Amino acid sequence: MKALPIFIALVASSLTACDNNYQSVLQAEKACEDWASQGVVFTLEPTGYLESIEYKGATTNRFCEKKEIQYIGYAFNRPNNDKPVFADELIKLRGGAKPTKKFRW
C-alpha cells in the first residue's frame, strides 16, 4: 500500500518535468527572451517616425508575447537576402509568425 503514493508522486513529478513550467512570471519571461535572442539576426532599418530619431538596430526572427498564464514564443521566416528589413515590412513579417514555443509559470 505504501508503494501507491510513491508511484503517484513519481508520475506527477515526471509530468511536470516535461513541461516548460517556470517558478515565476519573470523566469518565464527571461526564458522566452533568451530563446528569442537565439533566432536569425537581421538589421532593422527605420521608416516613418523612427527615421526622425535615427534608429538603426538589429533584431531576430523570434519574439515573445504574454498570453494569460504563459509567454508564447513566435517565429517567422524572413527574406533570404542580407538586405535590412524596414519597420513596416517587419510588421507584415510578424503578422505571419507562427507560435513555436510556450513558457508557462
C-alpha positions in Angstrom: 0.0 0.0 0.0 2.9 2.3 0.6 4.1 1.9 -3.0 1.0 3.6 -4.4 1.7 7.1 -3.0 5.3 6.8 -4.1 4.3 5.8 -7.6 1.8 8.7 -7.9 4.5 11.1 -6.7 6.9 9.8 -9.3 4.4 10.0 -12.1 3.3 13.6 -11.1 6.9 14.8 -11.0 7.8 13.3 -14.4 4.8 15.0 -16.0 5.8 18.4 -14.6 9.4 17.9 -15.7 8.2 17.5 -19.3 6.5 20.9 -19.4 8.2 24.3 -19.7 6.8 25.4 -16.3 8.7 28.2 -14.5 8.6 29.3 -10.9 7.5 32.8 -11.7 6.4 35.2 -14.5 9.9 36.8 -14.5 11.6 33.4 -15.1 9.2 32.5 -17.9 9.7 35.9 -19.5 13.5 35.7 -19.3 13.5 32.1 -20.7 11.3 33.3 -23.6 13.6 36.4 -24.2 16.7 34.1 -24.2 15.0 31.8 -26.7 14.0 34.8 -28.9 17.6 36.2 -28.9 18.9 33.0 -30.4 16.9 33.5 -33.7 18.2 34.6 -37.0 19.7 38.1 -36.6 19.0 40.8 -39.2 19.3 44.6 -39.4 16.2 46.8 -38.9 16.1 50.0 -40.9 13.8 52.8 -39.6 10.9 54.1 -41.5 8.3 56.8 -40.7 8.7 58.4 -37.3 11.7 56.1 -36.4 13.7 57.9 -39.1 13.4 61.1 -37.0 15.2 59.5 -34.1 17.9 57.9 -36.3 17.1 54.4 -35.1 19.0 51.5 -36.6 19.3 48.3 -34.8 19.3 44.5 -35.1 16.6 42.1 -34.1 15.8 38.4 -34.7 13.1 36.4 -36.4 11.7 35.4 -33.0 9.6 37.3 -30.4 7.6 36.7 -27.3 4.0 37.7 -26.3 2.4 37.3 -22.9 -0.9 35.4 -23.1 -2.9 34.5 -20.0 -0.5 32.4 -17.8 2.3 31.9 -20.3 4.6 33.6 -22.8 4.3 32.3 -26.3 7.4 32.4 -28.5 6.7 33.2 -32.2 9.0 32.7 -35.2 8.7 34.0 -38.7 10.6 33.5 -42.0 12.5 36.4 -43.3 13.6 37.1 -46.9 16.7 35.1 -47.9 18.9 38.1 -48.5 21.2 40.2 -46.4 19.3 43.4 -47.0 18.0 45.3 -44.0 14.3 44.9 -43.1 12.3 48.1 -42.9 10.0 48.7 -39.9 6.8 48.5 -41.9 8.0 45.3 -43.6 8.7 43.8 -40.1 5.1 44.4 -39.1 4.0 42.3 -42.0 6.5 39.5 -41.3 5.4 39.4 -37.6 1.8 39.1 -38.7 2.6 35.8 -40.4 4.6 34.4 -37.4 3.7 31.0 -36.0 3.6 30.1 -32.3 6.6 27.9 -31.7 7.3 27.5 -28.0 5.4 28.0 -24.7 6.8 29.3 -21.4 4.3 28.7 -18.6 4.5 29.6 -15.0 
